[in-house]
Amino acid sequence: MQDYNFNEYFDRFPVAMAYVPWQHLTQIYEDLDKAYCLGTIFPELTKPFTGRRCVK
């Protein structure tokens, strides 16, 4: 069996930098049952799955 020691490869990869924009959450769902089903209490974060990429 081959030994997969990934520690020797870490110096080959640059450090990643993530960009996360500030979120301005100004509203909340009044109906907590609806919020629970959607997975968030903030309507701005409700992003339904459309089945394709980059589609509103």
Predicted model as a PDB file, atoms N, CA, C, CB and O in Angstrom, pLDDT in the B-factor column:
MODEL        1                                                                  
ATOM      1  N   MET A   1       0.832  -1.168   0.000  1.00 62.00           N  
ATOM      2  CA  MET A   1       0.000   0.000   0.000  1.00 62.00           C  
ATOM      3  C   MET A   1       0.887   1.245   0.000  1.00 62.00           C  
ATOM      4  CB  MET A   1      -0.953  -0.010   1.208  1.00 62.00           C  
ATOM      5  O   MET A   1       1.903   1.297   0.693  1.00 62.00           O  
ATOM      6  N   GLN A   2       0.487   2.248  -0.790  1.00 64.00           N  
ATOM      7  CA  GLN A   2       1.277   3.468  -0.889  1.00 64.00           C  
ATOM      8  C   GLN A   2       1.002   4.377   0.302  1.00 64.00           C  
ATOM      9  CB  GLN A   2       0.975   4.201  -2.204  1.00 64.00           C  
ATOM     10  O   GLN A   2      -0.136   4.507   0.752  1.00 64.00           O  
ATOM     11  N   ASP A   3       2.063   5.002   0.805  1.00 62.00           N  
ATOM     12  CA  ASP A   3       1.941   5.938   1.917  1.00 62.00           C  
ATOM     13  C   ASP A   3       1.630   7.324   1.356  1.00 62.00           C  
ATOM     14  CB  ASP A   3       3.244   5.962   2.782  1.00 62.00           C  
ATOM     15  O   ASP A   3       2.430   7.894   0.614  1.00 62.00           O  
ATOM     16  N   TYR A   4       0.465   7.859   1.714  1.00 62.00           N  
ATOM     17  CA  TYR A   4       0.067   9.187   1.256  1.00 62.00           C  
ATOM     18  C   TYR A   4       0.351  10.198   2.349  1.00 62.00           C  
ATOM     19  CB  TYR A   4      -1.429   9.216   0.860  1.00 62.00           C  
ATOM     20  O   TYR A   4      -0.523  10.518   3.155  1.00 62.00           O  
ATOM     21  N   ASN A   5       1.561  10.693   2.372  1.00 63.00           N  
ATOM     22  CA  ASN A   5       1.961  11.694   3.345  1.00 63.00           C  
ATOM     23  C   ASN A   5       1.908  13.054   2.647  1.00 63.00           C  
ATOM     24  CB  ASN A   5       3.394  11.396   3.927  1.00 63.00           C  
ATOM     25  O   ASN A   5       2.785  13.387   1.850  1.00 63.00           O  
ATOM     26  N   PHE A   6       0.870  13.832   2.956  1.00 61.00           N  
ATOM     27  CA  PHE A   6       0.666  15.102   2.272  1.00 61.00           C  
ATOM     28  C   PHE A   6       1.497  16.230   2.860  1.00 61.00           C  
ATOM     29  CB  PHE A   6      -0.785  15.475   2.314  1.00 61.00           C  
ATOM     30  O   PHE A   6       1.565  17.304   2.263  1.00 61.00           O  
ATOM     31  N   ASN A   7       2.123  16.029   3.994  1.00 64.00           N  
ATOM     32  CA  ASN A   7       2.904  17.088   4.620  1.00 64.00           C  
ATOM     33  C   ASN A   7       4.054  17.560   3.739  1.00 64.00           C  
ATOM     34  CB  ASN A   7       3.441  16.613   5.947  1.00 64.00           C  
ATOM     35  O   ASN A   7       4.426  18.733   3.787  1.00 64.00           O  
ATOM     36  N   GLU A   8       4.615  16.674   2.945  1.00 65.00           N  
ATOM     37  CA  GLU A   8       5.745  17.055   2.112  1.00 65.00           C  
ATOM     38  C   GLU A   8       5.315  17.931   0.934  1.00 65.00           C  
ATOM     39  CB  GLU A   8       6.457  15.814   1.604  1.00 65.00           C  
ATOM     40  O   GLU A   8       6.171  18.544   0.297  1.00 65.00           O  
ATOM     41  N   TYR A   9       4.031  18.009   0.627  1.00 67.00           N  
ATOM     42  CA  TYR A   9       3.549  18.796  -0.497  1.00 67.00           C  
ATOM     43  C   TYR A   9       3.036  20.174  -0.104  1.00 67.00           C  
ATOM     44  CB  TYR A   9       2.470  18.052  -1.196  1.00 67.00           C  
ATOM     45  O   TYR A   9       2.768  20.990  -0.986  1.00 67.00           O  
ATOM     46  N   PHE A  10       2.889  20.464   1.179  1.00 68.00           N  
ATOM     47  CA  PHE A  10       2.318  21.729   1.611  1.00 68.00           C  
ATOM     48  C   PHE A  10       3.167  22.926   1.193  1.00 68.00           C  
ATOM     49  CB  PHE A  10       2.144  21.725   3.107  1.00 68.00           C  
ATOM     50  O   PHE A  10       2.617  23.996   0.930  1.00 68.00           O  
ATOM     51  N   ASP A  11       4.452  22.784   1.125  1.00 71.00           N  
ATOM     52  CA  ASP A  11       5.303  23.924   0.757  1.00 71.00           C  
ATOM     53  C   ASP A  11       5.197  24.271  -0.726  1.00 71.00           C  
ATOM     54  CB  ASP A  11       6.756  23.627   1.108  1.00 71.00           C  
ATOM     55  O   ASP A  11       5.708  25.309  -1.146  1.00 71.00           O  
ATOM     56  N   ARG A  12       4.556  23.440  -1.518  1.00 74.00           N  
ATOM     57  CA  ARG A  12       4.391  23.711  -2.946  1.00 74.00           C  
ATOM     58  C   ARG A  12       3.203  24.635  -3.240  1.00 74.00           C  
ATOM     59  CB  ARG A  12       4.217  22.405  -3.697  1.00 74.00           C  
ATOM     60  O   ARG A  12       3.136  25.232  -4.314  1.00 74.00           O  
ATOM     61  N   PHE A  13       2.277  24.755  -2.304  1.00 73.00           N  
ATOM     62  CA  PHE A  13       1.056  25.504  -2.551  1.00 73.00           C  
ATOM     63  C   PHE A  13       1.093  26.855  -1.850  1.00 73.00           C  
ATOM     64  CB  PHE A  13      -0.157  24.705  -2.092  1.00 73.00           C  
ATOM     65  O   PHE A  13       1.513  26.941  -0.696  1.00 73.00           O  
ATOM     66  N   PRO A  14       0.657  27.912  -2.533  1.00 75.00           N  
ATOM     67  CA  PRO A  14       0.617  29.235  -1.886  1.00 75.00           C  
ATOM     68  C   PRO A  14      -0.516  29.296  -0.874  1.00 75.00           C  
ATOM     69  CB  PRO A  14       0.448  30.357  -2.939  1.00 75.00           C  
ATOM     70  O   PRO A  14      -1.462  28.511  -0.926  1.00 75.00           O  
ATOM     71  N   VAL A  15      -0.401  30.233   0.038  1.00 78.00           N  
ATOM     72  CA  VAL A  15      -1.451  30.438   1.022  1.00 78.00           C  
ATOM     73  C   VAL A  15      -2.637  31.091   0.311  1.00 78.00           C  
ATOM     74  CB  VAL A  15      -0.946  31.316   2.223  1.00 78.00           C  
ATOM     75  O   VAL A  15      -2.458  32.016  -0.482  1.00 78.00           O  
ATOM     76  N   ALA A  16      -3.828  30.614   0.594  1.00 80.00           N  
ATOM     77  CA  ALA A  16      -5.034  31.149  -0.046  1.00 80.00           C  
ATOM     78  C   ALA A  16      -5.571  32.327   0.741  1.00 80.00           C  
ATOM     79  CB  ALA A  16      -6.113  30.064  -0.175  1.00 80.00           C  
ATOM     80  O   ALA A  16      -5.416  32.408   1.960  1.00 80.00           O  
ATOM     81  N   MET A  17      -6.208  33.242   0.017  1.00 81.00           N  
ATOM     82  CA  MET A  17      -6.867  34.380   0.651  1.00 81.00           C  
ATOM     83  C   MET A  17      -8.325  34.370   0.212  1.00 81.00           C  
ATOM     84  CB  MET A  17      -6.166  35.739   0.278  1.00 81.00           C  
ATOM     85  O   MET A  17      -8.622  34.323  -0.982  1.00 81.00           O  
ATOM     86  N   ALA A  18      -9.226  34.413   1.176  1.00 83.00           N  
ATOM     87  CA  ALA A  18     -10.653  34.416   0.870  1.00 83.00           C  
ATOM     88  C   ALA A  18     -11.200  35.835   0.947  1.00 83.00           C  
ATOM     89  CB  ALA A  18     -11.421  33.488   1.835  1.00 83.00           C  
ATOM     90  O   ALA A  18     -10.749  36.650   1.751  1.00 83.00           O  
ATOM     91  N   TYR A  19     -12.168  36.107   0.105  1.00 84.00           N  
ATOM     92  CA  TYR A  19     -12.854  37.389   0.141  1.00 84.00           C  
ATOM     93  C   TYR A  19     -14.306  37.131   0.506  1.00 84.00           C  
ATOM     94  CB  TYR A  19     -12.736  38.141  -1.224  1.00 84.00           C  
ATOM     95  O   TYR A  19     -15.012  36.417  -0.206  1.00 84.00           O  
ATOM     96  N   VAL A  20     -14.743  37.698   1.590  1.00 81.00           N  
ATOM     97  CA  VAL A  20     -16.129  37.571   2.026  1.00 81.00           C  
ATOM     98  C   VAL A  20     -16.665  38.984   2.237  1.00 81.00           C  
ATOM     99  CB  VAL A  20     -16.251  36.701   3.341  1.00 81.00           C  
ATOM    100  O   VAL A  20     -16.227  39.679   3.154  1.00 81.00           O  
ATOM    101  N   PRO A  21     -17.608  39.417   1.401  1.00 83.00           N  
ATOM    102  CA  PRO A  21     -18.123  40.780   1.550  1.00 83.00           C  
ATOM    103  C   PRO A  21     -18.962  40.920   2.818  1.00 83.00           C  
ATOM    104  CB  PRO A  21     -18.956  41.171   0.326  1.00 83.00           C  
ATOM    105  O   PRO A  21     -19.530  39.949   3.317  1.00 83.00           O  
ATOM    106  N   TRP A  22     -19.026  42.152   3.328  1.00 86.00           N  
ATOM    107  CA  TRP A  22     -19.866  42.416   4.496  1.00 86.00           C  
ATOM    108  C   TRP A  22     -21.319  42.192   4.119  1.00 86.00           C  
ATOM    109  CB  TRP A  22     -19.652  43.861   5.031  1.00 86.00           C  
ATOM    110  O   TRP A  22     -21.760  42.559   3.030  1.00 86.00           O  
ATOM    111  N   GLN A  23     -22.048  41.587   5.032  1.00 81.00           N  
ATOM    112  CA  GLN A  23     -23.472  41.357   4.810  1.00 81.00           C  
ATOM    113  C   GLN A  23     -24.268  42.354   5.630  1.00 81.00           C  
ATOM    114  CB  GLN A  23     -23.868  39.904   5.173  1.00 81.00           C  
ATOM    115  O   GLN A  23     -24.053  42.497   6.834  1.00 81.00           O  
ATOM    116  N   HIS A  24     -25.184  43.038   4.975  1.00 84.00           N  
ATOM    117  CA  HIS A  24     -26.054  43.994   5.651  1.00 84.00           C  
ATOM    118  C   HIS A  24     -27.429  43.349   5.765  1.00 84.00           C  
ATOM    119  CB  HIS A  24     -26.123  45.369   4.880  1.00 84.00           C  
ATOM    120  O   HIS A  24     -28.228  43.400   4.830  1.00 84.00           O  
ATOM    121  N   LEU A  25     -27.692  42.754   6.893  1.00 85.00           N  
ATOM    122  CA  LEU A  25     -28.945  42.042   7.106  1.00 85.00           C  
ATOM    123  C   LEU A  25     -29.914  42.992   7.800  1.00 85.00           C  
ATOM    124  CB  LEU A  25     -28.727  40.737   7.947  1.00 85.00           C  
ATOM    125  O   LEU A  25     -29.749  43.316   8.976  1.00 85.00           O  
ATOM    126  N   THR A  26     -30.927  43.434   7.056  1.00 90.00           N  
ATOM    127  CA  THR A  26     -31.817  44.471   7.564  1.00 90.00           C  
ATOM    128  C   THR A  26     -33.203  43.968   7.901  1.00 90.00           C  
ATOM    129  CB  THR A  26     -31.925  45.568   6.571  1.00 90.00           C  
ATOM    130  O   THR A  26     -33.968  44.674   8.557  1.00 90.00           O  
ATOM    131  N   GLN A  27     -33.549  42.762   7.469  1.00 93.00           N  
ATOM    132  CA  GLN A  27     -34.888  42.234   7.704  1.00 93.00           C  
ATOM    133  C   GLN A  27     -34.788  40.849   8.324  1.00 93.00           C  
ATOM    134  CB  GLN A  27     -35.702  42.186   6.390  1.00 93.00           C  
ATOM    135  O   GLN A  27     -33.759  40.183   8.212  1.00 93.00           O  
ATOM    136  N   ILE A  28     -35.863  40.419   8.977  1.00 94.00           N  
ATOM    137  CA  ILE A  28     -35.964  39.038   9.458  1.00 94.00           C  
ATOM    138  C   ILE A  28     -37.357  38.528   9.133  1.00 94.00           C  
ATOM    139  CB  ILE A  28     -35.671  38.939  10.998  1.00 94.00           C  
ATOM    140  O   ILE A  28     -38.304  39.305   9.007  1.00 94.00           O  
ATOM    141  N   TYR A  29     -37.470  37.217   8.999  1.00 94.00           N  
ATOM    142  CA  TYR A  29     -38.773  36.608   8.778  1.00 94.00           C  
ATOM    143  C   TYR A  29     -39.575  36.672  10.076  1.00 94.00           C  
ATOM    144  CB  TYR A  29     -38.627  35.137   8.285  1.00 94.00           C  
ATOM    145  O   TYR A  29     -39.066  36.358  11.152  1.00 94.00           O  
ATOM    146  N   GLU A  30     -40.822  37.081   9.958  1.00 94.00           N  
ATOM    147  CA  GLU A  30     -41.712  37.081  11.124  1.00 94.00           C  
ATOM    148  C   GLU A  30     -42.182  35.671  11.435  1.00 94.00           C  
ATOM    149  CB  GLU A  30     -42.922  38.003  10.887  1.00 94.00           C  
ATOM    150  O   GLU A  30     -42.335  35.306  12.600  1.00 94.00           O  
ATOM    151  N   ASP A  31     -42.412  34.878  10.395  1.00 94.00           N  
ATOM    152  CA  ASP A  31     -42.876  33.503  10.554  1.00 94.00           C  
ATOM    153  C   ASP A  31     -41.664  32.593  10.772  1.00 94.00           C  
ATOM    154  CB  ASP A  31     -43.705  33.042   9.309  1.00 94.00           C  
ATOM    155  O   ASP A  31     -40.947  32.273   9.824  1.00 94.00           O  
ATOM    156  N   LEU A  32     -41.440  32.182  12.009  1.00 92.00           N  
ATOM    157  CA  LEU A  32     -40.258  31.375  12.315  1.00 92.00           C  
ATOM    158  C   LEU A  32     -40.333  29.975  11.730  1.00 92.00           C  
ATOM    159  CB  LEU A  32     -40.072  31.284  13.804  1.00 92.00           C  
ATOM    160  O   LEU A  32     -39.296  29.358  11.487  1.00 92.00           O  
ATOM    161  N   ASP A  33     -41.542  29.454  11.496  1.00 94.00           N  
ATOM    162  CA  ASP A  33     -41.663  28.146  10.841  1.00 94.00           C  
ATOM    163  C   ASP A  33     -41.151  28.221   9.403  1.00 94.00           C  
ATOM    164  CB  ASP A  33     -43.134  27.659  10.860  1.00 94.00           C  
ATOM    165  O   ASP A  33     -40.465  27.315   8.930  1.00 94.00           O  
ATOM    166  N   LYS A  34     -41.488  29.305   8.719  1.00 93.00           N  
ATOM    167  CA  LYS A  34     -40.980  29.506   7.353  1.00 93.00           C  
ATOM    168  C   LYS A  34     -39.463  29.663   7.375  1.00 93.00           C  
ATOM    169  CB  LYS A  34     -41.639  30.749   6.695  1.00 93.00           C  
ATOM    170  O   LYS A  34     -38.760  29.090   6.542  1.00 93.00           O  
ATOM    171  N   ALA A  35     -38.964  30.442   8.332  1.00 93.00           N  
ATOM    172  CA  ALA A  35     -37.518  30.647   8.449  1.00 93.00           C  
ATOM    173  C   ALA A  35     -36.802  29.323   8.708  1.00 93.00           C  
ATOM    174  CB  ALA A  35     -37.205  31.648   9.575  1.00 93.00           C  
ATOM    175  O   ALA A  35     -35.736  29.072   8.146  1.00 93.00           O  
ATOM    176  N   TYR A  36     -37.380  28.488   9.548  1.00 93.00           N  
ATOM    177  CA  TYR A  36     -36.777  27.180   9.843  1.00 93.00           C  
ATOM    178  C   TYR A  36     -36.715  26.324   8.576  1.00 93.00           C  
ATOM    179  CB  TYR A  36     -37.581  26.443  10.950  1.00 93.00           C  
ATOM    180  O   TYR A  36     -35.707  25.667   8.315  1.00 93.00           O  
ATOM    181  N   CYS A  37     -37.783  26.334   7.801  1.00 92.00           N  
ATOM    182  CA  CYS A  37     -37.803  25.545   6.555  1.00 92.00           C  
ATOM    183  C   CYS A  37     -36.797  26.067   5.534  1.00 92.00           C  
ATOM    184  CB  CYS A  37     -39.206  25.558   5.943  1.00 92.00           C  
ATOM    185  O   CYS A  37     -36.227  25.291   4.766  1.00 92.00           O  
ATOM    186  N   LEU A  38     -36.577  27.396   5.526  1.00 90.00           N  
ATOM    187  CA  LEU A  38     -35.631  27.983   4.575  1.00 90.00           C  
ATOM    188  C   LEU A  38     -34.190  27.900   5.053  1.00 90.00           C  
ATOM    189  CB  LEU A  38     -35.991  29.424   4.316  1.00 90.00           C  
ATOM    190  O   LEU A  38     -33.264  28.025   4.252  1.00 90.00           O  
ATOM    191  N   GLY A  39     -33.989  27.689   6.357  1.00 91.00           N  
ATOM    192  CA  GLY A  39     -32.638  27.547   6.886  1.00 91.00           C  
ATOM    193  C   GLY A  39     -31.999  28.846   7.333  1.00 91.00           C  
ATOM    194  O   GLY A  39     -30.813  28.868   7.663  1.00 91.00           O  
ATOM    195  N   THR A  40     -32.772  29.944   7.351  1.00 91.00           N  
ATOM    196  CA  THR A  40     -32.246  31.237   7.784  1.00 91.00           C  
ATOM    197  C   THR A  40     -33.396  32.128   8.222  1.00 91.00           C  
ATOM    198  CB  THR A  40     -31.432  31.915   6.655  1.00 91.00           C  
ATOM    199  O   THR A  40     -34.521  31.983   7.745  1.00 91.00           O  
ATOM    200  N   ILE A  41     -33.109  33.042   9.126  1.00 93.00           N  
ATOM    201  CA  ILE A  41     -34.135  34.017   9.505  1.00 93.00           C  
ATOM    202  C   ILE A  41     -34.004  35.297   8.699  1.00 93.00           C  
ATOM    203  CB  ILE A  41     -34.048  34.333  10.996  1.00 93.00           C  
ATOM    204  O   ILE A  41     -34.835  36.196   8.828  1.00 93.00           O  
ATOM    205  N   PHE A  42     -32.976  35.394   7.873  1.00 93.00           N  
ATOM    206  CA  PHE A  42     -32.723  36.595   7.083  1.00 93.00           C  
ATOM    207  C   PHE A  42     -33.141  36.379   5.629  1.00 93.00           C  
ATOM    208  CB  PHE A  42     -31.236  36.987   7.160  1.00 93.00           C  
ATOM    209  O   PHE A  42     -32.579  35.515   4.956  1.00 93.00           O  
ATOM    210  N   PRO A  43     -34.113  37.143   5.130  1.00 92.00           N  
ATOM    211  CA  PRO A  43     -34.546  36.974   3.735  1.00 92.00           C  
ATOM    212  C   PRO A  43     -33.421  37.208   2.720  1.00 92.00           C  
ATOM    213  CB  PRO A  43     -35.691  37.923   3.440  1.00 92.00           C  
ATOM    214  O   PRO A  43     -33.426  36.611   1.644  1.00 92.00           O  
ATOM    215  N   GLU A  44     -32.463  38.070   3.056  1.00 89.00           N  
ATOM    216  CA  GLU A  44     -31.358  38.332   2.129  1.00 89.00           C  
ATOM    217  C   GLU A  44     -30.496  37.095   1.878  1.00 89.00           C  
ATOM    218  CB  GLU A  44     -30.490  39.454   2.667  1.00 89.00           C  
ATOM    219  O   GLU A  44     -29.828  36.998   0.848  1.00 89.00           O  
ATOM    220  N   LEU A  45     -30.513  36.155   2.817  1.00 89.00           N  
ATOM    221  CA  LEU A  45     -29.704  34.947   2.663  1.00 89.00           C  
ATOM    222  C   LEU A  45     -30.460  33.785   2.029  1.00 89.00           C  
ATOM    223  CB  LEU A  45     -29.178  34.521   3.997  1.00 89.00           C  
ATOM    224  O   LEU A  45     -29.892  32.711   1.830  1.00 89.00           O  
ATOM    225  N   THR A  46     -31.729  33.991   1.712  1.00 89.00           N  
ATOM    226  CA  THR A  46     -32.524  32.945   1.077  1.00 89.00           C  
ATOM    227  C   THR A  46     -32.135  32.860  -0.382  1.00 89.00           C  
ATOM    228  CB  THR A  46     -34.044  33.216   1.229  1.00 89.00           C  
ATOM    229  O   THR A  46     -32.468  33.744  -1.172  1.00 89.00           O  
ATOM    230  N   LYS A  47     -31.437  31.807  -0.741  1.00 83.00           N  
ATOM    231  CA  LYS A  47     -30.975  31.604  -2.113  1.00 83.00           C  
ATOM    232  C   LYS A  47     -31.469  30.235  -2.579  1.00 83.00           C  
ATOM    233  CB  LYS A  47     -29.407  31.709  -2.215  1.00 83.00           C  
ATOM    234  O   LYS A  47     -30.780  29.234  -2.385  1.00 83.00           O  
ATOM    235  N   PRO A  48     -32.653  30.182  -3.190  1.00 77.00           N  
ATOM    236  CA  PRO A  48     -33.193  28.882  -3.606  1.00 77.00           C  
ATOM    237  C   PRO A  48     -32.346  28.245  -4.703  1.00 77.00           C  
ATOM    238  CB  PRO A  48     -34.633  29.038  -4.091  1.00 77.00           C  
ATOM    239  O   PRO A  48     -31.757  28.936  -5.534  1.00 77.00           O  
ATOM    240  N   PHE A  49     -32.298  26.936  -4.688  1.00 76.00           N  
ATOM    241  CA  PHE A  49     -31.554  26.187  -5.699  1.00 76.00           C  
ATOM    242  C   PHE A  49     -32.328  26.229  -7.003  1.00 76.00           C  
ATOM    243  CB  PHE A  49     -31.306  24.718  -5.249  1.00 76.00           C  
ATOM    244  O   PHE A  49     -33.503  25.864  -7.038  1.00 76.00           O  
ATOM    245  N   THR A  50     -31.688  26.669  -8.073  1.00 75.00           N  
ATOM    246  CA  THR A  50     -32.343  26.790  -9.369  1.00 75.00           C  
ATOM    247  C   THR A  50     -31.988  25.655 -10.327  1.00 75.00           C  
ATOM    248  CB  THR A  50     -31.983  28.105  -9.995  1.00 75.00           C  
ATOM    249  O   THR A  50     -32.571  25.547 -11.406  1.00 75.00           O  
ATOM    250  N   GLY A  51     -31.049  24.824  -9.942  1.00 75.00           N  
ATOM    251  CA  GLY A  51     -30.677  23.707 -10.800  1.00 75.00           C  
ATOM    252  C   GLY A  51     -29.576  24.022 -11.783  1.00 75.00           C  
ATOM    253  O   GLY A  51     -29.077  23.126 -12.465  1.00 75.00           O  
ATOM    254  N   ARG A  52     -29.180  25.304 -11.869  1.00 69.00           N  
ATOM    255  CA  ARG A  52     -28.095  25.706 -12.756  1.00 69.00           C  
ATOM    256  C   ARG A  52     -27.192  26.678 -12.030  1.00 69.00           C  
ATOM    257  CB  ARG A  52     -28.641  26.336 -14.055  1.00 69.00           C  
ATOM    258  O   ARG A  52     -27.536  27.191 -10.966  1.00 69.00           O  
ATOM    259  N   ARG A  53     -26.040  26.923 -12.612  1.00 66.00           N  
ATOM    260  CA  ARG A  53     -25.088  27.857 -12.011  1.00 66.00           C  
ATOM    261  C   ARG A  53     -25.361  29.276 -12.483  1.00 66.00           C  
ATOM    262  CB  ARG A  53     -23.643  27.453 -12.351  1.00 66.00           C  
ATOM    263  O   ARG A  53     -25.812  29.502 -13.607  1.00 66.00           O  
ATOM    264  N   CYS A  54     -25.079  30.226 -11.601  1.00 63.00           N  
ATOM    265  CA  CYS A  54     -25.112  31.657 -11.919  1.00 63.00           C  
ATOM    266  C   CYS A  54     -26.451  32.099 -12.513  1.00 63.00           C  
ATOM    267  CB  CYS A  54     -23.993  31.996 -12.887  1.00 63.00           C  
ATOM    268  O   CYS A  54     -26.485  32.885 -13.459  1.00 63.00           O  
ATOM    269  N   VAL A  55     -27.524  31.604 -11.969  1.00 56.00           N  
ATOM    270  CA  VAL A  55     -28.854  31.986 -12.445  1.00 56.00           C  
ATOM    271  C   VAL A  55     -29.625  32.544 -11.268  1.00 56.00           C  
ATOM    272  CB  VAL A  55     -29.609  30.775 -13.092  1.00 56.00           C  
ATOM    273  O   VAL A  55     -29.647  31.949 -10.190  1.00 56.00           O  
ATOM    274  N   LYS A  56     -30.256  33.684 -11.475  1.00 57.00           N  
ATOM    275  CA  LYS A  56     -31.078  34.259 -10.409  1.00 57.00           C  
ATOM    276  C   LYS A  56     -32.477  33.720 -10.456  1.00 57.00           C  
ATOM    277  CB  LYS A  56     -31.108  35.769 -10.505  1.00 57.00           C  
ATOM    278  O   LYS A  56     -33.311  34.094  -9.631  1.00 57.00           O  
TER     279      LYS A  56                                                      
ENDMDL                                                                          
END                                                                             
